């Protein structure tokens, strides 16, 4: 029996929207505080090897590194920079692409190390996490290269943050007290959250209700069979891909017995999970990426971010898959 709409809203939509709202408010507040106190100079210095070759301003470095702690907070900071005029759309897409590896880093500590590696075992787990890390790093490097060739001074406005708040200078040398700076930073975070939250809540609610009352398993399962046949993986890969595409942890648990009885080697096991990751984009893009990106950026620019993220992920996972199967 399907859950009631009320229970879906209370148990799934409300906690998720609230979590995102808190992360956005915190991320934007941190960005404002870093600028106000001049700390952005020190944080950005750590990311100059990425931002400088990509022709991005130093402020973007803070958002990139923040993504390692919270993807939502990092995106919130970039949204603030785009709205202020510091970055145009092209520069923002490059910054979002460079963010990819740092977004992956946080999942190592929150999911891969404590959950997935113990399930899969050390050998398979480390090979899978290492492969996904390589994919994320390749996407980040793609962003740096794209910035080097596609961005110039026309795509950024270094004075934009000062124009938004004339009293705030990157050296922290304004006349406000520390308390005033913190209050202004927090106020900016709340204002940005209030701007984004209604749109985010509406889109996410529609998506969750749609996926709750409509079965997507048949669509995902249909895509798994030809993919497995094309790669020459064992027939047992098909159910693993289907389950993995719907839930990563359950997919890993489904795969373990086949690893233990020798049906899959470490290499073919990881290849199967990578295919499951590609197939899962049909679900995760609709269920998570679109609501999140539309909530952050709006429908028009959010669509561009979703397309760029999806194309790069599928492309580089496909490269990793070819390499694994060719070894």
Residue pairs with C-beta under 8 A, 6 or more apart in sequence:
2 212
2 213
3 11
3 212
5 209
8 208
8 209
8 212
9 205
12 208
12 212
13 201
13 204
13 205
13 208
16 204
16 208
17 197
17 200
17 201
17 204
19 72
20 72
20 200
20 292
20 295
21 193
21 196
21 197
21 200
23 70
23 72
23 73
23 76
24 72
24 73
24 75
24 76
24 79
24 189
24 192
24 193
24 196
24 296
25 76
25 186
25 189
25 190
25 192
25 193
26 70
26 73
26 76
26 189
27 63
27 66
27 70
27 72
27 73
27 74
27 75
27 76
27 77
27 189
28 76
28 77
28 79
28 80
28 188
28 189
28 192
28 193
29 185
29 186
29 188
29 189
29 190
30 62
30 66
30 73
30 77
30 185
30 189
31 59
31 62
31 63
31 66
31 76
31 77
31 80
31 81
32 80
32 165
32 168
32 184
32 185
32 188
32 189
33 39
33 181
33 182
33 185
34 40
34 43
34 62
35 59
35 161
35 165
35 168
35 169
35 170
36 168
36 172
36 174
36 176
36 181
36 184
36 185
37 172
37 178
37 181
38 169
38 170
38 171
38 172
38 173
39 172
40 58
40 59
40 61
40 62
40 170
41 58
41 170
41 171
43 61
43 62
43 65
44 51
44 58
44 59
44 60
44 61
44 62
45 58
45 61
46 61
46 65
47 60
47 61
47 62
47 64
47 65
48 58
48 61
50 56
50 61
50 64
50 98
50 140
50 144
51 57
51 58
51 60
51 61
51 64
51 98
53 144
53 147
53 148
54 94
54 95
54 98
54 143
54 144
54 146
54 147
54 148
54 151
55 91
55 147
55 148
55 151
55 152
55 153
55 155
55 156
56 87
56 91
56 94
56 95
56 98
56 147
56 151
56 156
57 86
57 87
57 156
57 158
59 81
59 86
59 161
59 170
60 78
60 81
60 87
60 95
62 77
63 74
63 75
63 77
63 78
63 81
63 95
63 99
64 74
64 95
64 98
64 99
64 102
65 102
66 73
66 74
66 77
67 73
67 74
67 75
67 99
67 102
67 103
67 106
68 74
68 102
68 103
68 105
68 106
69 106
70 106
71 99
71 103
71 106
72 292
74 99
74 102
74 103
75 96
75 99
75 292
75 296
76 192
76 296
78 87
78 92
78 95
78 96
78 99
79 192
79 196
79 296
79 297
80 188
80 192
81 87
81 92
81 95
81 160
81 161
82 88
82 89
82 92
82 297
82 301
83 192
84 160
84 161
84 163
84 164
85 157
85 160
85 163
85 164
86 156
86 157
86 158
86 160
86 161
87 95
87 155
87 156
88 154
88 155
88 156
89 301
89 304
90 150
90 151
90 155
91 147
91 151
91 155
91 156
92 301
93 304
93 305
93 308
94 143
94 146
94 147
94 150
94 151
95 143
96 143
96 305
96 308
96 309
97 139
97 140
97 142
97 143
97 146
97 308
97 309
97 312
98 140
98 143
98 144
98 147
99 140
99 143
100 136
100 139
100 140
100 143
100 309
100 312
101 133
101 136
101 137
101 139
101 140
102 140
103 136
104 132
104 133
104 136
108 129
108 133
112 125
112 129
112 132
113 129
115 249
116 125
116 128
116 129
116 248
116 249
116 252
117 125
117 126
117 129
118 125
119 125
119 249
119 252
119 253
119 256
120 128
120 252
120 255
120 256
120 259
120 269
121 256
121 259
123 266
124 259
124 266
124 269
124 270
127 266
127 267
127 270
128 269
128 270
128 273
131 270
131 274
131 320
131 324
134 320
135 313
135 316
135 317
135 319
135 320
138 316
138 319
139 312
139 313
139 316
142 312
142 316
157 163
161 168
161 170
162 168
162 169
162 170
165 184
165 188
167 174
167 175
167 176
168 174
168 181
168 184
174 181
176 184
196 295
196 296
197 295
199 294
199 295
199 298
200 291
200 292
200 294
200 295
200 296
203 290
203 291
203 294
203 295
204 291
204 292
204 295
207 286
207 287
207 290
207 291
208 287
211 283
211 286
211 287
216 246
216 282
216 283
217 242
217 246
219 282
220 242
220 245
220 246
220 279
220 280
220 282
220 283
221 238
221 242
223 279
223 282
224 237
224 238
224 241
224 242
224 245
224 275
224 276
224 279
225 238
227 241
227 275
227 278
227 279
228 235
228 237
228 238
228 241
228 272
228 275
231 237
231 271
231 275
231 321
231 325
232 325
233 268
233 271
233 272
233 275
234 258
234 263
234 264
234 268
236 258
236 263
236 264
237 264
237 268
237 272
237 275
239 254
240 251
240 254
240 255
240 258
240 272
240 273
240 276
241 251
241 272
241 275
241 276
241 279
242 276
242 279
243 250
243 251
243 254
243 276
244 250
244 251
244 252
244 254
244 255
244 272
244 273
244 276
244 277
244 280
245 251
245 276
245 277
245 279
245 280
245 282
245 283
246 280
246 283
248 276
248 280
251 273
251 276
252 273
255 264
255 269
255 272
255 273
258 264
258 269
259 266
259 269
264 272
267 324
267 325
267 327
270 324
271 321
271 324
271 325
274 317
274 320
274 321
274 324
275 321
277 317
278 314
278 317
278 318
278 321
281 310
281 313
281 314
285 306
285 310
289 306
289 309
289 310
290 302
290 306
293 302
293 303
293 305
293 306
293 309
294 302
294 303
295 302
296 302
297 305
